[in-house]
């Protein structure tokens, strides 16, 4: 009946679009109808304060107070004002159920230059504008990472990837919270796309802006610096672009708040204390220091692959895979387990989907690991769809009591994605034969 290859492909694309839309819609409904009501009821039951709960607010208020009123954003007085907006009141250490996150201004002070266009507007308007900005940037990052990998797909074939990305819990949480991690992720995607397009100065400049969240940006900075110095004559423009913008940011920061780095270091120390400074590996491994040891092993093993990959041209498939590995490693070892940071897994996931034939041509154990990765990634949508269905057509109470189900694979996903990406990069480095399907995948036929 459907003998035409073009017709079959069109029907397949429509099916993917419908499935992606259902999955993304179920996630947004889950967050709005199940997760938020549960968190609200739990906060009331335990007398925990809830204000605007926007992760942008502490940075926006700190930037406004510094640029307009010349107040130190790291000061206790500004932190108290931040808590009044973020939580609805100041935190009280005598209340055992109050949050431990003080919501201080724990960013490099030069973040105020990124937020400067917003400080003159009321925060409600800023929230709305930033919400849509993050939505657009997150969608655009899919296209940017496809250019960076590189993987050429028809425009219509990109749509399911964008829909699923916007409907992943990491993106939904980041967008609703107005988290700067999504802005940083988009900046890194833009930098990677510029590198692949040989626009190295612009790539360095964008990546310098991404250091407003240094713990997320510096692993990629280190990798691209290693790559740049390995062929200095051709790649030095990246270092010049990064260095030029960093000098401007640091000089400007010193002008607007002399000696800022001292108070920033203290704010960072306090931040790590009340966030417990734990990584995904720390959460997965219950034994003392086991997470730190595992992180060290992952860093050393990845470092070996990065060293071997430093000579790869920026437009090559191998370079794209290695960059994806760096970001997967970042999610795994960064001392923060917030799900919104997992938007950085996007390039690795795209690479794993493109190169799926390589995994299915390997041993049974490798195929099982790949299928486990598919299940871990898909579980968030399976669980959210089930809870939404129960909420709408069954028992609301039952759905609210099981709000945690979509988080079942939250910590497993980064580990499996990293392991698969590590295997992919290592195979391609040691293989002497032509990669099965790689050439066609790069042209969008894999």
Secondary structure, 3 states (H helix, E strand, C coil): CCCCHHHHHHHHHHHHHHHHHHHHHHHHHHHHHHHHHHHHHHHHHCCCCCCCCCHHHHHHHHHHHHHHHCCCCCCHHHHHHHHHHHCCCCCCCCCCCCCCCCCCCCCCCCHHHHHHHHCCCCHHHHHHHHHHHHHHHHHHHHHHHHHHHCCCCCHHHHHHHHHHHHCCHHHHHHHHHCCHHHHHHHHHHHHHHHHHCCCHHHHHHHHHHHHHHHHHHHHHHHHHHHHHHCCHHHHHHHHHHHHHHHHHHHHHHHHHCCCHHHHHHHHHHHHHHHCCCCCHHHHHCCCCCHHHHHHHHHHHHHHHHHHHHCCCCCCCHHHHHHHHHHHHHHHHHCCCCCHHHHHHHHHHHHHHHHCHHHHHCCCHHHHHHHHHHHHHHHHHHHHHHHHHHHHHHCCHHHHHHCHHHHHCCHHHHHHHHHHHHHHHHHHHHHCCCCCCCHHHHHCCCC
